[in-house]
């Protein structure tokens, strides 16, 4: 009341003022008669947290799968394979020199490839024998930096001496029961031609080194042999099966393909890594997108729990809302109070989900090993998933999209209950109290 006897109105507060934040925080704290409502809010918080964490972990694992598989596959196989069409590939050294001079090309590797049977102490296994020179093997980090025993040095035979050494994968060595220095017998049906037909070729080779790329299919199947020895073994003469071309940017191979073919200066058939692995990576991409949609439903269900919890809170706080309205609180203020109350659950749940998901992603392999130890099972079989470890690669843009979606759903879930609270008639609310 002013000195002249006129009534004075309380000062107006702006949107999201301290008063509105105080009321919203008060509604978040449970009292004895509001235990059920607080339980619903708690489940909503847990739902959002687990939904966000699950989305982050699953998408990170899917990204890790793609990155690891791409790295392993392209670490051994070239980004572009050149093969002869009209005549034998006997000028491969000239093609190698010309292709290597193209901008963006790192290396070009001639190779001889054939199928054979490898026999060791314990068993036999079908293998892919690939003949390559020592320098070319050393130029492939995926192979040269993954040795678990032995060395590549001295792989090429001294002139005049047979190159009776091979390099095999760790899983193949384990299956055959051999180690560095042991002998492995290689059998191929493409042997010598006799009057009675083609006889199989059987020859023993000493294991010079054992590699472990981390992709079970390669560690079990690939056998590397000196190029000259592979040419003789498969009756290739002075020709090769093809030339693997490695470029700086694998995703740009489509634009570089024509330039590389022109630089070869001869008729060649070329296949890039996208064509060779089209089905595999397409299926992986479809699975990734479907998993994203399915797991987003978890966050949506949690957001619907926010809706139900907020509606019950509005019903329980009908008298409080009426009193606030009679004291001068605007409908906008009431709406903002309940928006902040519901959005706080979504914000804290999303933040905790992000922290939980990040912790799991950073320790994915350790968690896998712990669960495998506790359950005494192989949780992540290399034979089924190709990789020997569980990869997790968090993409900043993708993680940001997950957080934005979770926050948006949480905010949208509060709008209808908040609108109902703002539309509540104070007279009707107090009449039945």
C-alpha positions as a Markdown table, in Angstrom:
| # | Residue | x | y | z |
|---|---|---|---|---|
| 1 | Unk | 0.0 | 0.0 | 0.0 |
| 2 | Unk | 1.4 | 3.3 | -1.0 |
| 3 | Unk | 1.4 | 6.4 | 1.3 |
| 4 | Unk | -1.5 | 7.9 | -0.7 |
| 5 | Unk | -3.6 | 4.9 | 0.0 |
| 6 | Unk | -3.4 | 3.3 | -3.5 |
| 7 | Unk | -2.5 | -0.4 | -4.0 |
| 8 | Unk | 0.9 | -1.2 | -5.4 |
| 9 | Unk | 1.4 | -4.2 | -7.6 |
| 10 | Unk | 4.3 | -6.6 | -7.0 |
| 11 | Unk | 7.2 | -6.1 | -9.4 |
| 12 | Unk | 7.0 | -8.3 | -12.4 |
| 13 | Unk | 9.6 | -11.0 | -13.0 |
| 14 | Unk | 11.0 | -12.0 | -16.4 |
| 15 | Unk | 10.7 | -15.4 | -18.0 |
| 16 | Unk | 12.7 | -18.2 | -16.2 |
| 17 | Unk | 13.3 | -15.9 | -13.2 |
| 18 | Unk | 14.6 | -17.1 | -9.9 |
| 19 | Unk | 11.1 | -17.5 | -8.6 |
| 20 | Unk | 10.1 | -19.8 | -11.4 |
| 21 | Unk | 13.3 | -21.8 | -11.1 |
| 22 | Unk | 12.7 | -22.2 | -7.3 |
| 23 | Unk | 9.1 | -23.5 | -7.8 |
| 24 | Unk | 10.3 | -25.9 | -10.5 |
| 25 | Unk | 13.1 | -27.2 | -8.3 |
| 26 | Unk | 10.7 | -27.6 | -5.4 |
| 27 | Unk | 8.4 | -29.8 | -7.6 |
| 28 | Unk | 11.4 | -32.1 | -8.4 |
| 29 | Unk | 12.0 | -32.9 | -4.8 |
| 30 | Unk | 9.8 | -35.7 | -3.5 |
| 31 | Unk | 7.6 | -35.4 | -0.4 |
| 32 | Unk | 5.9 | -38.3 | 1.4 |
| 33 | Unk | 2.5 | -38.0 | -0.4 |
| 34 | Unk | 4.3 | -37.5 | -3.8 |
| 35 | Unk | 6.3 | -40.7 | -3.6 |
| 36 | Unk | 4.6 | -42.4 | -6.6 |
| 37 | Unk | 5.1 | -39.3 | -8.7 |
| 38 | Unk | 8.8 | -39.2 | -7.8 |
| 39 | Unk | 9.1 | -42.9 | -8.6 |
| 40 | Unk | 7.7 | -42.2 | -12.1 |
| 41 | Unk | 10.2 | -39.3 | -12.5 |
| 42 | Unk | 13.0 | -41.6 | -11.4 |
| 43 | Unk | 12.0 | -44.3 | -14.0 |
| 44 | Unk | 11.8 | -41.5 | -16.7 |
| 45 | Unk | 15.3 | -40.4 | -15.7 |
| 46 | Unk | 16.7 | -43.9 | -15.8 |
| 47 | Unk | 14.9 | -44.6 | -19.2 |
| 48 | Unk | 16.5 | -41.5 | -20.8 |
| 49 | Unk | 19.9 | -42.2 | -19.3 |
| 50 | Unk | 20.0 | -45.8 | -20.4 |
| 51 | Unk | 18.5 | -45.0 | -23.8 |
| 52 | Unk | 21.1 | -42.3 | -24.5 |
| 53 | Unk | 23.9 | -44.5 | -23.2 |
| 54 | Unk | 22.8 | -47.5 | -25.3 |
| 55 | Unk | 22.5 | -45.4 | -28.4 |
| 56 | Unk | 26.0 | -44.0 | -28.0 |
| 57 | Unk | 27.5 | -47.4 | -27.3 |
| 58 | Unk | 25.8 | -49.2 | -30.1 |
| 59 | Unk | 26.5 | -46.5 | -32.7 |
| 60 | Unk | 30.1 | -46.3 | -31.5 |
| 61 | Unk | 30.6 | -50.1 | -31.8 |
| 62 | Unk | 29.0 | -50.0 | -35.3 |
| 63 | Unk | 31.4 | -47.2 | -36.3 |
| 64 | Unk | 34.3 | -49.1 | -34.8 |
| 65 | Unk | 33.3 | -52.2 | -36.8 |
| 66 | Unk | 33.3 | -50.3 | -40.0 |
| 67 | Unk | 36.5 | -48.5 | -39.4 |
| 68 | Unk | 38.4 | -51.6 | -38.2 |
| 69 | Unk | 37.1 | -53.8 | -41.0 |
| 70 | Unk | 37.9 | -51.1 | -43.6 |
| 71 | Unk | 41.4 | -50.7 | -42.1 |
| 72 | Unk | 42.0 | -54.4 | -42.1 |
| 73 | Unk | 40.6 | -55.2 | -45.5 |
| 74 | Unk | 42.3 | -52.3 | -47.2 |
| 75 | Unk | 45.5 | -52.9 | -45.3 |
| 76 | Unk | 46.1 | -56.2 | -47.2 |
| 77 | Unk | 44.0 | -55.7 | -50.4 |
| 78 | Unk | 44.6 | -52.7 | -52.7 |
| 79 | Unk | 42.2 | -49.9 | -53.1 |
| 80 | Unk | 42.2 | -50.7 | -56.8 |
| 81 | Unk | 43.2 | -54.0 | -58.4 |
| 82 | Unk | 44.5 | -54.0 | -62.0 |
| 83 | Unk | 44.4 | -57.2 | -64.0 |
| 84 | Unk | 45.4 | -58.0 | -67.6 |
| 85 | Unk | 42.8 | -58.5 | -70.2 |
| 86 | Unk | 44.1 | -59.0 | -73.7 |
| 87 | Unk | 47.5 | -60.6 | -73.0 |
| 88 | Unk | 49.6 | -61.9 | -70.1 |
| 89 | Unk | 50.6 | -59.4 | -67.5 |
| 90 | Unk | 54.3 | -59.6 | -68.2 |
| 91 | Unk | 55.0 | -55.8 | -68.2 |
| 92 | Unk | 53.9 | -55.4 | -64.6 |
| 93 | Unk | 57.1 | -53.6 | -63.6 |
| 94 | Unk | 56.5 | -50.8 | -66.3 |
| 95 | Unk | 52.8 | -50.5 | -65.2 |
| 96 | Unk | 53.9 | -50.3 | -61.5 |
| 97 | Unk | 56.3 | -47.5 | -62.3 |
| 98 | Unk | 53.8 | -45.5 | -64.4 |
| 99 | Unk | 50.9 | -46.0 | -61.9 |
| 100 | Unk | 53.1 | -45.0 | -58.9 |
| 101 | Unk | 53.8 | -41.6 | -60.6 |
| 102 | Unk | 50.1 | -40.6 | -60.5 |
| 103 | Unk | 49.3 | -37.9 | -57.9 |
| 104 | Unk | 47.5 | -39.4 | -54.9 |
| 105 | Unk | 48.9 | -42.9 | -55.4 |
| 106 | Unk | 51.0 | -44.2 | -52.6 |
| 107 | Unk | 52.3 | -47.5 | -53.9 |
| 108 | Unk | 51.5 | -50.1 | -56.6 |
| 109 | Unk | 52.2 | -53.7 | -55.7 |
| 110 | Unk | 52.5 | -56.6 | -58.2 |
| 111 | Unk | 51.3 | -60.0 | -56.8 |
| 112 | Unk | 50.7 | -63.6 | -57.7 |
| 113 | Unk | 47.7 | -65.3 | -56.1 |
| 114 | Unk | 46.5 | -68.8 | -56.0 |
| 115 | Unk | 44.6 | -71.3 | -53.8 |
| 116 | Unk | 46.3 | -74.2 | -52.1 |
| 117 | Unk | 46.2 | -76.6 | -49.1 |
| 118 | Unk | 48.6 | -76.0 | -46.2 |
| 119 | Unk | 49.5 | -79.0 | -44.0 |
| 120 | Unk | 51.3 | -78.8 | -40.7 |
| 121 | Unk | 51.9 | -81.0 | -37.7 |
| 122 | Unk | 48.3 | -81.1 | -36.4 |
| 123 | Unk | 46.0 | -80.4 | -39.4 |
| 124 | Unk | 45.5 | -79.0 | -42.9 |
| 125 | Unk | 43.6 | -75.9 | -44.0 |
| 126 | Unk | 42.7 | -74.3 | -47.3 |
| 127 | Unk | 44.8 | -71.1 | -47.9 |
| 128 | Unk | 45.3 | -68.3 | -50.3 |
| 129 | Unk | 48.9 | -68.0 | -51.3 |
| 130 | Unk | 50.0 | -64.5 | -52.3 |
| 131 | Unk | 53.4 | -63.9 | -53.9 |
| 132 | Unk | 54.9 | -60.5 | -53.1 |
| 133 | Unk | 58.4 | -59.1 | -52.9 |
| 134 | Unk | 60.1 | -58.2 | -49.7 |
| 135 | Unk | 60.0 | -54.5 | -50.4 |
| 136 | Unk | 56.3 | -54.5 | -51.1 |
| 137 | Unk | 55.6 | -56.4 | -47.9 |
| 138 | Unk | 57.6 | -53.9 | -45.9 |
| 139 | Unk | 55.6 | -51.1 | -47.6 |
| 140 | Unk | 52.3 | -52.4 | -46.1 |
| 141 | Unk | 52.1 | -51.3 | -42.5 |
| 142 | Unk | 49.1 | -53.5 | -41.8 |
| 143 | Unk | 51.4 | -56.5 | -42.3 |
| 144 | Unk | 54.9 | -55.3 | -41.5 |
| 145 | Unk | 53.8 | -53.8 | -38.2 |
| 146 | Unk | 51.8 | -56.8 | -37.0 |
| 147 | Unk | 54.4 | -59.5 | -36.8 |
| 148 | Unk | 54.2 | -61.8 | -33.8 |
| 149 | Unk | 57.4 | -63.6 | -34.5 |
| 150 | Unk | 60.2 | -63.7 | -37.0 |
| 151 | Unk | 61.1 | -61.0 | -39.5 |
| 152 | Unk | 60.5 | -60.0 | -43.1 |
| 153 | Unk | 64.1 | -59.2 | -43.7 |
| 154 | Unk | 65.7 | -61.6 | -46.1 |
| 155 | Unk | 62.3 | -62.8 | -47.4 |
| 156 | Unk | 63.4 | -62.5 | -51.0 |
| 157 | Unk | 65.8 | -65.3 | -51.9 |
| 158 | Unk | 69.4 | -64.7 | -52.9 |
| 159 | Unk | 69.8 | -65.0 | -56.7 |
| 160 | Unk | 70.4 | -68.5 | -57.6 |
| 161 | Unk | 68.8 | -69.9 | -54.4 |
| 162 | Unk | 65.2 | -71.2 | -54.0 |
| 163 | Unk | 62.9 | -68.9 | -51.9 |
| 164 | Unk | 61.6 | -71.7 | -49.7 |
| 165 | Unk | 60.2 | -69.5 | -46.9 |
| 166 | Unk | 56.7 | -68.2 | -46.2 |
| 167 | Unk | 54.9 | -65.9 | -43.8 |
| 168 | Unk | 51.6 | -67.1 | -42.3 |
| 169 | Unk | 48.9 | -65.7 | -40.0 |
| 170 | Unk | 48.7 | -66.5 | -36.2 |
| 171 | Unk | 45.4 | -68.4 | -36.4 |
| 172 | Unk | 46.7 | -70.5 | -39.3 |
| 173 | Unk | 49.9 | -71.2 | -37.3 |
| 174 | Unk | 47.9 | -72.2 | -34.3 |
| 175 | Unk | 45.6 | -74.5 | -36.3 |
| 176 | Unk | 48.5 | -76.2 | -38.1 |
| 177 | Unk | 50.5 | -76.4 | -34.9 |
| 178 | Unk | 53.6 | -74.7 | -36.2 |
| 179 | Unk | 55.9 | -71.9 | -35.1 |
| 180 | Unk | 58.7 | -69.8 | -36.7 |
| 181 | Unk | 61.3 | -72.1 | -38.2 |
| 182 | Unk | 58.9 | -75.0 | -38.6 |
| 183 | Unk | 58.0 | -76.5 | -42.0 |
| 184 | Unk | 54.6 | -76.3 | -43.7 |
| 185 | Unk | 53.7 | -78.3 | -46.8 |
| 186 | Unk | 51.9 | -76.4 | -49.5 |
| 187 | Unk | 49.8 | -78.5 | -52.0 |
| 188 | Unk | 48.2 | -77.1 | -55.2 |
| 189 | Unk | 46.5 | -78.9 | -58.1 |
| 190 | Unk | 48.2 | -76.6 | -60.6 |
| 191 | Unk | 51.4 | -78.6 | -60.8 |
| 192 | Unk | 53.5 | -80.0 | -63.5 |
| 193 | Unk | 52.1 | -81.1 | -66.9 |
| 194 | Unk | 52.8 | -84.8 | -67.7 |
| 195 | Unk | 51.7 | -87.1 | -70.4 |
| 196 | Unk | 49.2 | -88.4 | -67.9 |
| 197 | Unk | 47.8 | -85.0 | -67.1 |
| 198 | Unk | 48.5 | -82.3 | -64.5 |
| 199 | Unk | 49.9 | -83.6 | -61.3 |
| 200 | Unk | 49.5 | -81.7 | -58.0 |
| 201 | Unk | 52.6 | -79.8 | -56.8 |
| 202 | Unk | 53.7 | -80.5 | -53.2 |
| 203 | Unk | 56.5 | -78.6 | -51.6 |
| 204 | Unk | 57.6 | -77.8 | -48.0 |
| 205 | Unk | 58.4 | -74.3 | -46.9 |
| 206 | Unk | 59.9 | -72.9 | -43.8 |
| 207 | Unk | 57.9 | -70.4 | -41.7 |
| 208 | Unk | 60.0 | -67.2 | -41.6 |
| 209 | Unk | 57.5 | -65.0 | -39.8 |
| 210 | Unk | 54.0 | -65.1 | -38.2 |
| 211 | Unk | 51.6 | -62.1 | -38.5 |
| 212 | Unk | 48.4 | -61.2 | -36.6 |
| 213 | Unk | 46.4 | -58.5 | -38.4 |
| 214 | Unk | 43.5 | -58.9 | -36.0 |
| 215 | Unk | 41.0 | -60.0 | -38.7 |
| 216 | Unk | 40.4 | -63.7 | -38.2 |
| 217 | Unk | 39.7 | -64.4 | -41.8 |
| 218 | Unk | 43.1 | -63.0 | -42.9 |
| 219 | Unk | 45.0 | -64.5 | -40.0 |
| 220 | Unk | 43.6 | -68.0 | -40.9 |
| 221 | Unk | 43.8 | -67.9 | -44.7 |
| 222 | Unk | 46.6 | -65.8 | -46.1 |
| 223 | Unk | 50.1 | -67.2 | -46.8 |
| 224 | Unk | 52.8 | -64.9 | -48.2 |
| 225 | Unk | 55.5 | -66.3 | -50.5 |
| 226 | Unk | 58.3 | -64.6 | -52.4 |
| 227 | Unk | 57.1 | -63.3 | -55.7 |
| 228 | Unk | 59.6 | -65.2 | -57.8 |
| 229 | Unk | 58.9 | -68.4 | -55.9 |
| 230 | Unk | 55.1 | -68.0 | -56.3 |
| 231 | Unk | 55.5 | -67.4 | -60.1 |
| 232 | Unk | 57.4 | -70.7 | -60.3 |
| 233 | Unk | 55.1 | -72.6 | -58.0 |
| 234 | Unk | 52.0 | -71.6 | -59.9 |
| 235 | Unk | 53.6 | -71.9 | -63.3 |
| 236 | Unk | 53.1 | -68.2 | -64.0 |
| 237 | Unk | 56.4 | -67.7 | -65.8 |
| 238 | Unk | 57.3 | -64.0 | -65.7 |
| 239 | Unk | 53.7 | -62.8 | -65.3 |
| 240 | Unk | 51.6 | -61.8 | -62.3 |
| 241 | Unk | 47.9 | -62.1 | -61.3 |
| 242 | Unk | 47.5 | -58.3 | -60.9 |
| 243 | Unk | 48.7 | -55.1 | -59.4 |
| 244 | Unk | 47.3 | -53.7 | -56.2 |
| 245 | Unk | 47.1 | -49.9 | -56.1 |
| 246 | Unk | 47.0 | -48.1 | -52.8 |
| 247 | Unk | 45.9 | -44.4 | -52.7 |
| 248 | Unk | 46.1 | -41.7 | -50.1 |
| 249 | Unk | 42.3 | -41.3 | -49.8 |
| 250 | Unk | 40.4 | -44.6 | -50.4 |
| 251 | Unk | 37.1 | -42.7 | -50.7 |
| 252 | Unk | 38.4 | -40.8 | -53.7 |
| 253 | Unk | 39.2 | -43.9 | -55.7 |
| 254 | Unk | 36.2 | -43.3 | -58.0 |
| 255 | Unk | 37.6 | -40.0 | -59.2 |
| 256 | Unk | 41.2 | -41.4 | -59.6 |
| 257 | Unk | 40.2 | -44.7 | -61.3 |
| 258 | Unk | 40.2 | -43.3 | -64.9 |
| 259 | Unk | 43.5 | -41.5 | -64.3 |
| 260 | Unk | 45.2 | -44.6 | -63.0 |
| 261 | Unk | 43.9 | -46.7 | -65.9 |
| 262 | Unk | 45.2 | -44.2 | -68.5 |
| 263 | Unk | 48.6 | -44.1 | -66.8 |
| 264 | Unk | 48.9 | -47.9 | -67.1 |
| 265 | Unk | 49.0 | -47.4 | -70.9 |
| 266 | Unk | 47.6 | -50.9 | -71.6 |
| 267 | Unk | 44.3 | -52.7 | -71.6 |
| 268 | Unk | 43.4 | -53.6 | -68.0 |
| 269 | Unk | 40.4 | -54.7 | -66.0 |
| 270 | Unk | 40.1 | -52.7 | -62.7 |
| 271 | Unk | 38.0 | -53.3 | -59.6 |
| 272 | Unk | 38.0 | -51.0 | -56.6 |
| 273 | Unk | 37.5 | -51.8 | -53.0 |
| 274 | Unk | 33.9 | -50.6 | -53.0 |
| 275 | Unk | 32.9 | -53.0 | -55.7 |
| 276 | Unk | 34.6 | -56.0 | -54.0 |
| 277 | Unk | 33.0 | -55.3 | -50.7 |
| 278 | Unk | 29.7 | -53.7 | -51.8 |
| 279 | Unk | 27.4 | -56.2 | -50.2 |
| 280 | Unk | 29.3 | -56.4 | -47.0 |
| 281 | Unk | 29.5 | -52.7 | -46.3 |
| 282 | Unk | 26.0 | -52.0 | -47.6 |
| 283 | Unk | 24.6 | -54.6 | -45.1 |
| 284 | Unk | 26.6 | -53.0 | -42.3 |
| 285 | Unk | 25.2 | -49.5 | -43.2 |
| 286 | Unk | 21.6 | -50.8 | -43.2 |
| 287 | Unk | 22.1 | -52.5 | -39.9 |
| 288 | Unk | 23.6 | -49.4 | -38.4 |
| 289 | Unk | 20.6 | -47.2 | -39.6 |
| 290 | Unk | 18.0 | -49.7 | -38.4 |
| 291 | Unk | 19.7 | -50.0 | -35.0 |
| 292 | Unk | 19.7 | -46.2 | -34.6 |
| 293 | Unk | 15.9 | -46.1 | -35.3 |
| 294 | Unk | 15.1 | -49.0 | -33.0 |
| 295 | Unk | 17.2 | -47.7 | -30.1 |
| 296 | Unk | 15.8 | -44.2 | -30.5 |
| 297 | Unk | 12.5 | -45.7 | -29.6 |
| 298 | Unk | 13.9 | -46.3 | -26.1 |
| 299 | Unk | 14.4 | -42.6 | -25.6 |
| 300 | Unk | 10.9 | -42.0 | -27.0 |
| 301 | Unk | 9.4 | -44.4 | -24.5 |
| 302 | Unk | 11.3 | -42.7 | -21.7 |
| 303 | Unk | 10.0 | -39.3 | -22.9 |
| 304 | Unk | 6.4 | -40.7 | -22.8 |
| 305 | Unk | 7.1 | -41.6 | -19.2 |
| 306 | Unk | 7.9 | -37.9 | -18.6 |
| 307 | Unk | 4.6 | -37.0 | -20.1 |
| 308 | Unk | 2.7 | -39.3 | -17.7 |
| 309 | Unk | 4.7 | -38.2 | -14.7 |
| 310 | Unk | 4.2 | -34.6 | -15.5 |
| 311 | Unk | 0.4 | -35.0 | -16.0 |
| 312 | Unk | 0.1 | -36.7 | -12.6 |
| 313 | Unk | 2.2 | -33.9 | -11.1 |
| 314 | Unk | -0.1 | -31.2 | -12.6 |
| 315 | Unk | -3.2 | -33.0 | -11.1 |
| 316 | Unk | -1.5 | -33.2 | -7.7 |
| 317 | Unk | -0.4 | -29.6 | -7.8 |
| 318 | Unk | -3.8 | -28.2 | -8.9 |
| 319 | Unk | -4.3 | -26.3 | -5.7 |
| 320 | Unk | -0.8 | -24.9 | -5.7 |
| 321 | Unk | -1.3 | -23.7 | -9.3 |
| 322 | Unk | -4.6 | -22.0 | -8.4 |
| 323 | Unk | -3.0 | -20.2 | -5.5 |
| 324 | Unk | -0.1 | -19.0 | -7.7 |
| 325 | Unk | -2.5 | -17.8 | -10.3 |
| 326 | Unk | -4.6 | -15.8 | -7.7 |
| 327 | Unk | -1.3 | -14.3 | -6.4 |
| 328 | Unk | -0.6 | -12.9 | -9.9 |
| 329 | Unk | 1.4 | -15.6 | -11.6 |
| 330 | Unk | 0.7 | -15.6 | -15.3 |
| 331 | Unk | -0.2 | -18.6 | -17.4 |
| 332 | Unk | 3.2 | -18.3 | -19.1 |
| 333 | Unk | 5.0 | -18.4 | -15.7 |
| 334 | Unk | 3.1 | -21.6 | -14.8 |
| 335 | Unk | 3.8 | -23.2 | -18.1 |
| 336 | Unk | 7.5 | -22.3 | -17.8 |
| 337 | Unk | 7.7 | -23.8 | -14.3 |
| 338 | Unk | 6.4 | -27.2 | -15.5 |
| 339 | Unk | 8.5 | -27.1 | -18.6 |
| 340 | Unk | 11.6 | -26.6 | -16.5 |
| 341 | Unk | 10.5 | -29.4 | -14.1 |
| 342 | Unk | 10.1 | -31.9 | -16.9 |
| 343 | Unk | 13.1 | -30.7 | -19.0 |
| 344 | Unk | 15.3 | -31.0 | -16.0 |
| 345 | Unk | 14.7 | -34.8 | -15.9 |
| 346 | Unk | 15.5 | -35.0 | -19.6 |
| 347 | Unk | 18.6 | -32.8 | -19.3 |
| 348 | Unk | 20.1 | -34.6 | -16.3 |
| 349 | Unk | 19.2 | -38.0 | -17.8 |
| 350 | Unk | 20.8 | -37.1 | -21.1 |
| 351 | Unk | 24.0 | -35.8 | -19.4 |
| 352 | Unk | 24.3 | -39.0 | -17.3 |
| 353 | Unk | 23.6 | -41.2 | -20.3 |
| 354 | Unk | 26.4 | -39.4 | -22.2 |
| 355 | Unk | 28.8 | -39.9 | -19.3 |
| 356 | Unk | 27.8 | -43.6 | -18.9 |
| 357 | Unk | 28.0 | -44.2 | -22.7 |
| 358 | Unk | 31.4 | -42.6 | -23.0 |
| 359 | Unk | 32.8 | -44.7 | -20.1 |
| 360 | Unk | 31.6 | -47.9 | -21.7 |
| 361 | Unk | 33.0 | -46.9 | -25.1 |
| 362 | Unk | 36.4 | -46.2 | -23.6 |
| 363 | Unk | 36.5 | -49.5 | -21.8 |
| 364 | Unk | 34.5 | -51.7 | -24.3 |
| 365 | Unk | 37.2 | -54.3 | -24.7 |
| 366 | Unk | 38.0 | -54.5 | -21.0 |
| 367 | Unk | 34.2 | -54.9 | -20.3 |
| 368 | Unk | 34.0 | -57.7 | -22.9 |
| 369 | Unk | 36.9 | -59.6 | -21.4 |
| 370 | Unk | 35.4 | -59.2 | -17.9 |
| 371 | Unk | 32.0 | -60.5 | -18.9 |
| 372 | Unk | 33.7 | -63.4 | -20.9 |
| 373 | Unk | 35.7 | -64.3 | -17.8 |
| 374 | Unk | 32.7 | -64.1 | -15.4 |
| 375 | Unk | 30.4 | -66.1 | -17.7 |
| 376 | Unk | 33.2 | -68.4 | -19.0 |
| 377 | Unk | 32.0 | -67.9 | -22.6 |
| 378 | Unk | 33.5 | -66.3 | -25.7 |
| 379 | Unk | 31.3 | -63.2 | -25.9 |
| 380 | Unk | 32.9 | -61.9 | -29.1 |
| 381 | Unk | 33.9 | -64.8 | -31.4 |
| 382 | Unk | 36.5 | -63.8 | -34.0 |
| 383 | Unk | 35.1 | -66.5 | -36.4 |
| 384 | Unk | 31.7 | -64.8 | -36.4 |
| 385 | Unk | 32.7 | -61.1 | -36.2 |
| 386 | Unk | 36.0 | -61.3 | -38.2 |
| 387 | Unk | 37.8 | -59.1 | -35.6 |
| 388 | Unk | 39.7 | -60.3 | -32.5 |
| 389 | Unk | 38.6 | -57.3 | -30.3 |
| 390 | Unk | 35.5 | -55.2 | -29.7 |
| 391 | Unk | 36.1 | -51.8 | -31.3 |
| 392 | Unk | 34.2 | -48.6 | -30.3 |
| 393 | Unk | 34.7 | -45.4 | -32.2 |
| 394 | Unk | 32.6 | -42.4 | -31.0 |
| 395 | Unk | 31.8 | -40.0 | -33.8 |
| 396 | Unk | 31.4 | -36.4 | -32.5 |
| 397 | Unk | 28.7 | -35.4 | -35.0 |
| 398 | Unk | 26.7 | -38.6 | -34.4 |
| 399 | Unk | 27.0 | -38.3 | -30.6 |
| 400 | Unk | 25.9 | -34.7 | -30.8 |
| 401 | Unk | 22.9 | -35.8 | -32.9 |
| 402 | Unk | 21.9 | -38.4 | -30.3 |
| 403 | Unk | 22.1 | -35.8 | -27.5 |
| 404 | Unk | 20.1 | -33.2 | -29.5 |
| 405 | Unk | 17.4 | -35.8 | -30.2 |
| 406 | Unk | 17.2 | -36.9 | -26.6 |
| 407 | Unk | 16.9 | -33.3 | -25.3 |
| 408 | Unk | 14.4 | -32.4 | -28.0 |
| 409 | Unk | 12.2 | -35.4 | -27.1 |
| 410 | Unk | 12.4 | -34.6 | -23.5 |
| 411 | Unk | 11.5 | -31.0 | -24.1 |
| 412 | Unk | 8.6 | -31.9 | -26.3 |
| 413 | Unk | 7.3 | -34.3 | -23.7 |
| 414 | Unk | 6.9 | -31.5 | -21.2 |
| 415 | Unk | 4.9 | -29.1 | -23.5 |
| 416 | Unk | 1.4 | -30.8 | -23.2 |
| 417 | Unk | 1.5 | -31.2 | -19.4 |
| 418 | Unk | 2.8 | -27.7 | -19.0 |
| 419 | Unk | 0.0 | -26.3 | -21.3 |
| 420 | Unk | -2.6 | -28.2 | -19.2 |
| 421 | Unk | -1.2 | -26.6 | -16.0 |
| 422 | Unk | -1.3 | -23.1 | -17.6 |
| 423 | Unk | -4.9 | -23.6 | -18.7 |
| 424 | Unk | -6.1 | -24.7 | -15.3 |
| 425 | Unk | -8.9 | -22.5 | -14.0 |
| 426 | Unk | -8.1 | -21.3 | -10.4 |
| 427 | Unk | -11.7 | -21.2 | -9.4 |
| 428 | Unk | -12.4 | -24.7 | -10.6 |
| 429 | Unk | -9.2 | -26.0 | -9.0 |
| 430 | Unk | -10.0 | -24.5 | -5.6 |
| 431 | Unk | -13.7 | -25.4 | -5.6 |
| 432 | Unk | -13.1 | -29.1 | -5.1 |
| 433 | Unk | -10.3 | -28.9 | -2.7 |
